[in-house]
Amino acid sequence: QAGFNILKQGGSAVDAAIAVQLVLTLVEPQSSGIGGGAFILHWDKQTEKLITFDGRETAPAAATTDMFLEKNGRTMPWIKAVVGGHSVGVPGVLSALKKAHDQYGKLPWAALFHDAIKLAEKGFIVSPRLEKLVAMEFNPGISQLPTIKSYFFPEGKAIKAGQLLVNPKLAAVYRSLAKTGIDAFYQGWIAKKIVAAVQDSPIAPGRLTLEDMKNYRAKELPAVCGPYRQYQVCGMAPPSSGGVAVIQMLGQLEPFELAKLSFENIDFAHLFTQSSRLAFADRNRYIADDSFANVPTDGLIDKAYIQKRSALINPKKDMG
């Protein structure tokens, strides 16, 4: 609805997407928010060009290769590694949104915050999904870290669907960002609060610094593109693995007549999962942030290479 309201006012697709993201931060904090990262794909109809923005989080400069190892040298369980300040990177969402808005926004930046501020101050209705995920404590940090616990468990009880939940602190952040742009987030009062929360976390204090926040820049990147039958399929390039993996999977499945199979068909499920395995094996082996590693993107989507991978798919047998 927030996005639709922006379009009605003459806003661009980017304007609408920003308004949506600001509201999602409030109503779906378990899935999407300005504390995380994002990739943006934007089709410019006038130039017929696909532009992408890399707003992925980056590790603190003080990060090391052994920071998620136990004392015995083994890798920490994921859930233990994720709770607390230790796993926090520099958030990239706002930098990417601002970069996209500078190029493709039509409405003033401040106008995009209106609905999110109103909902944060006056309250939003908790969804059944949010109730369920809070109750499950999928991320145990929400009941272990005091500030988060007081928000999701007011008076010691988990929030319920249908309940009105207000977030005045987020409203204050949004008012500041609407007024001054993203500087407060990356080098002002908000940055200081983020860094303090990470470094002083009661669980696993982290290494994030004000310098890390100040130095963050979202990047504009060319899309990664490959053929599928009569189409040209494009997606996000590394550090995202999604664009490469989808192009690989489609290429590997091209020799098979998928159009004759329904989505529920067991043969389709078999072909899809076999192709997924191959793409994810390459993802785990080769895909990284190409600011720091040599990623063979062109080789991974090379037609001859994809044909060799496709030949490994046996329609009658799992590859094991």
N, C-alpha and C positions, 0 to 999 in steps of 0.2 A: 504493500500500500504506500509506503514511503517513497519507493521508486516511481510508482504511478503518479503520485502527487507532483513529483519533480518533472515528469514528462508533460503533465498537464500545464505546468508553468512555462513550458518551452525549453526545458532542460535537455541536454544531450544524453545519450546512453551512458556515457562516463559519469555525468552528474547523477543519474538515477542509481547507478551501481554504487557510488559513494554513499548516497543516502541509505541504500539498502544495507551496506556493510556497517554503517554506524548503528543502525537499529539491531542488526544481528549480534553485534558486540554485547548489546544489552539483553536481548531475549534468547540468544543461543550461545551463552558464554562457553558452553562445553564443546562447541564445534568451531566457532569462528569469531575472531575478534581483533581489535587493533593492537593487542599484545602479541600477535603472531606474525606470520609471513603470508605472502600471496604472490601468485602469478596472474598477470592480466593479459588477455589477448583482445586486441581491438582491430576491427575491420574498418578501414577508412574507404568509404565508398567512392569518394571523389578521386583519390589517387589509385584506387583498386589495390591497396597494399595492406597486408596484415602486419600490425605493429604489436610487439610484445614487451611487457615490462616485468623485470625480475625484482620482486620485492620480498625475496626469501630472507629469512633470518640469517644472520651471520654469527659465528662463534666469537666470543670475546678474544681479544688479542692474546690474552694469557692462557688460552686453552692449550692443552697438551694431549698427546696421543694416549696417555695412560690415565686420564682423569675419570674414566668410567670403569676402571679395573678395581677389583677387590684386592686386599693385601696379599692374598695368595696368587695374584696374577690373573685370576679368572674374570671374565666379563660380568659386571653387575647384572642382576635380573632387570629387565626393562623397567618394571614398575618401581623398583627401588631407585633407579637412575633418574627417573622423570620427576620425582617429588622434591620440591625445595628449590633453592636458588642455583644449584650446581648445573642444572640443565638449561638455564635460561640464556637464549641468544638475544641479539639486538633485534627488536621488532621492526619489520620492514613494511607492514601494510600501509601505514600513513604516508611514508615516503613515496611508495609506488602510486598511491591514489593521488597525491599532490602532483606528481610528475605527469600522470595521465590527465589530470584536470588542467594543468598549465597548457597542455597542447589541445585538448579536446573538450574542455568545459565550456558551457555557454552561460550558465548562471553564476553569480558570485559564490565563492567558496562558502561563505557564512550561511547562505540560504540553504545549503545541503544539510545543515545540522538541526534544522527547526524541529522536525518530528522526533528525532532521537532525544533531543533535550527535553521536549515535552513529556515523552514516555518515561524518561529516567526520573524526572522530577515528580510527575503525577502518578507514576506506576504503570506497570504492564501486567497482563494476566499470565501467570505461569502456565506453560503448556504441559500436557501429559508426558511428553518426552523428557522435558527438563526435570519434572518430578521424578520420573523413573531413574534417570541417570544419576541424580543426586542421591536417591535412596540406595542405589546399587554401590555408591562410592567407587565407581570405576577408577577414578583417580583418588586414591586415599588421602592426598594432600588437602582435599576440601574439608576434611574433619580433623586434620592435624595442624593446620596453619591458622592461627587465631583470627586474623582479619577475614579470611575467606569463610571460616567456620561460622562467624557471627552473621555473615550475609546469607549463607545457604541453610543455616540451622538457627534461625532466630529463636531465642529462649530455649535452645537445646533441641528443637524439633525441626525435622527436615521440611522444606517448603513443599506445598501441595499444589496440584493442578487447580486452576480457578482462582487461586489466591492472588491478591494484588501485591506486587513487589516493587519497591522504589529503590533507586540507586543515586542518591544525591552526590556522591563522590564522582561518579561517572559524568553526571550532569555538569559539575564544576569543571572537569577536564574538557568536556565538549564546548562549554562556553568560552574557555580560554583558547582552544584550537580554532573555533569559529572566528574569534576576534583577531588573533595574531598569526594564523597559519600554523605550521608544524614546528616552529622553532622552540616553543615551550616544551614540546614532547622530546625533542632530540638534544636540546642544550639548556633548557630552562628549568622551572620548578618541577615539572612532571618528570623530566629526566632524573633529577636529583632524588625524587621519591622512588622511582623505579630502581635505581642503583642501590639506594639504601635498603630497600626491601630485599633485593637479591643478596647483597653482601651481609646483611644482618639477619638473614632467614634463620629461624629456629631449627630448621632441618636443612642440612647440606648447604651451607652458605656458598654463594657463587662468586665468579671472578669478573663479572661485568663491571665496567668502569664508565665514568662520564665521558672519557675520551672515546671509548667504543661507541657510545650513543652519538656523540658529536660527529664522528667520522663516517657514519652510515650514509650510503647513497644508493637509492634504487637505480637500476640500469635498464636502458632500452636495448633489446636484443633482436636480431633477425629470428623469425620463426624457423622451425625445422619442418620440411615438407617432403612428401614422397607420393608416388602414384598408387592408386588402387583402382583397377579396371579403368573406367573412363574418367575417374575423379582424381583431383589433386588434394591430398589430405595434409593439413598443416596443424601443428601443435606447438607447445612450449619446448624450447631447446633446453639443454642442461644449464643450470643445475637441476631442473625438473627432469624426471625420467619418463614422464607421461607421453610426451610427443614422440620420442624415439620408440617406446614400447608399443604404442598403438600402430605406428607405421610398420613396425616389424611384424606384429601380429596379423595385420591385414594382408601384408605381403606373403606371409607364410600360409595364410588360409586361402589366398587367391586361386590356387589350383583346384580347390574343392568347391562343389556346387552347393554352397550354403543356402542359396535362395530356395532350394527344394526342401529344406529342412525347417521345421518350426523351432521356435526358441526353446520349447519344452522337450524337443526330441533328444534322446540319449546320444545319438551320433553327433549332433551339434555340440552338446555339452562336452563330449569327448574331444572333438577337434579343437574347440575353444580352449579347454584347459591344457591340452598338449602345447598349443601355440603359446599360451600364457607362460607355461613353464620355461620354454625356450627364451622368451622375451625377458622374463624375470631373472633367468640365469645370467644373461648379458647385462641386465640392469645392475645386478649385484657385483658383477665382475668389473664393469667398465664405466658406469655412469657416476660422475662426481661433479663438484663445482669446478668448471674449467678455468676459473681464476687461479686455481691451486693445483690442478691435475690435468694431464693430457687426455682429453676424452675423444675417442675416435668416432665422432658422430657420423661423418660421411661413410665410414666403413661399415658401421652398424646398420645403416639403411641402404647400403649398396645392393642393387638388384641381384647380382650373382651370389653374394653372401646370404641374402634372405632365401634364395632358392635352395642353397645348400642346407640351410636350417630347416626349411620346409620339408626337405626329403627325409628328415629324421622322424616326421610324424607318420605313424602307422595307424590307418583308420580303424584297425581291428584290435590294436594292442596298446596298452599303456607303456610309455617309455621307461617307467620305473624311476 
